[in-house]
Amino acid sequence: MNENGEQDAAERAYAQQALAEELPADFLNLVVSMSHSALHYLGDAPDPVTGARDKQLPLARHSIDLLAMLQDKTRGNLSGEEERVLSQAIYDLRMRFVEVARGK
């Protein structure tokens, strides 16, 4: 850490690498990652670098649409848990999108 108590770039890179090695590259982590992107664009999750919370509704919609496309393309090929997580993520994100678009 530097004198301000902040992580420097090398420490952040090391922490990110360690986290990536712990997370398996599986379908559920893909859904979670894509969902987090949508939440970021909805202004619900901070930018990992700046900490800012910016709303970018077109990008949020695109992220949600990508999850819906993934659902369509994988129909019949997912485990029960994978289907439930994906369906719930899409539903929750769509509801949150409506709330944010209405200004709530």
C-alpha positions as CSV (number, residue, x, y, z in Angstrom):
1,M,0.0,0.0,0.0
2,N,1.1,3.5,-0.6
3,E,1.2,6.3,2.0
4,N,-2.5,7.0,1.5
5,G,-3.5,3.5,2.3
6,E,-4.4,2.7,-1.3
7,Q,-3.3,-0.3,-3.3
8,D,-0.8,0.3,-6.1
9,A,-1.3,-1.1,-9.6
10,A,1.0,-4.1,-8.9
11,E,-0.9,-5.1,-5.7
12,R,-4.2,-4.8,-7.6
13,A,-2.9,-6.9,-10.5
14,Y,-1.7,-9.6,-8.1
15,A,-5.0,-9.7,-6.2
16,Q,-6.9,-9.9,-9.5
17,Q,-4.7,-12.8,-10.7
18,A,-5.2,-14.7,-7.4
19,L,-8.9,-14.2,-7.6
20,A,-9.0,-15.4,-11.2
21,E,-7.1,-18.5,-10.3
22,E,-9.7,-19.3,-7.5
23,L,-12.7,-18.9,-9.7
24,P,-13.5,-21.8,-12.1
25,A,-14.3,-20.8,-15.7
26,D,-17.8,-22.3,-15.6
27,F,-21.2,-21.3,-16.7
28,L,-22.4,-19.9,-13.3
29,N,-19.4,-17.6,-13.1
30,L,-20.0,-16.4,-16.6
31,V,-23.6,-15.5,-15.6
32,V,-22.4,-13.8,-12.5
33,S,-19.8,-11.8,-14.4
34,M,-22.3,-10.7,-17.1
35,S,-24.8,-9.8,-14.4
36,H,-22.3,-7.7,-12.6
37,S,-21.6,-5.8,-15.8
38,A,-25.3,-5.1,-16.2
39,L,-25.4,-3.9,-12.5
40,H,-22.4,-1.7,-13.2
41,Y,-24.1,-0.1,-16.2
42,L,-27.3,0.4,-14.1
43,G,-25.3,2.4,-11.6
44,D,-25.7,-0.3,-8.9
45,A,-22.1,-1.4,-8.8
46,P,-19.0,0.9,-8.7
47,D,-16.4,1.0,-11.4
48,P,-13.6,-1.3,-10.1
49,V,-11.0,1.3,-11.0
50,T,-12.6,4.7,-10.2
51,G,-15.3,3.7,-7.8
52,A,-17.7,5.9,-9.7
53,R,-21.3,4.8,-10.2
54,D,-22.4,5.9,-13.7
55,K,-25.7,4.9,-15.3
56,Q,-25.3,3.8,-19.0
57,L,-28.7,2.3,-19.8
58,P,-28.0,1.3,-23.4
59,L,-25.1,-0.8,-22.2
60,A,-27.2,-2.2,-19.4
61,R,-29.8,-3.2,-21.8
62,H,-27.2,-4.8,-24.1
63,S,-25.8,-6.8,-21.2
64,I,-29.2,-8.0,-20.2
65,D,-30.0,-8.9,-23.9
66,L,-26.8,-10.9,-24.1
67,L,-27.9,-13.0,-21.1
68,A,-31.3,-13.5,-22.7
69,M,-29.6,-14.6,-25.9
70,L,-27.4,-17.0,-23.9
71,Q,-30.5,-18.4,-22.3
72,D,-32.1,-19.0,-25.7
73,K,-29.0,-20.6,-27.2
74,T,-28.4,-22.9,-24.2
75,R,-32.0,-24.0,-23.7
76,G,-32.1,-27.7,-23.0
77,N,-28.3,-27.9,-22.3
78,L,-28.1,-26.5,-18.8
79,S,-28.3,-28.1,-15.4
80,G,-31.3,-27.2,-13.2
81,E,-29.2,-24.9,-11.1
82,E,-27.7,-23.2,-14.1
83,E,-31.1,-22.6,-15.6
84,R,-32.5,-21.2,-12.4
85,V,-29.6,-18.9,-11.8
86,L,-29.7,-17.6,-15.4
87,S,-33.5,-17.1,-15.4
88,Q,-33.4,-15.3,-12.0
89,A,-30.6,-13.1,-13.1
90,I,-32.4,-12.0,-16.2
91,Y,-35.6,-11.4,-14.3
92,D,-33.9,-9.4,-11.6
93,L,-31.9,-7.3,-14.0
94,R,-35.0,-6.6,-16.2
95,M,-36.9,-5.4,-13.1
96,R,-34.0,-3.3,-12.0
97,F,-33.6,-1.8,-15.5
98,V,-37.3,-0.7,-15.4
99,E,-36.8,0.9,-11.9
100,V,-33.7,2.8,-13.0
101,A,-35.2,3.9,-16.3
102,R,-38.2,5.3,-14.4
103,G,-35.8,7.1,-12.1
104,K,-36.5,5.2,-8.9
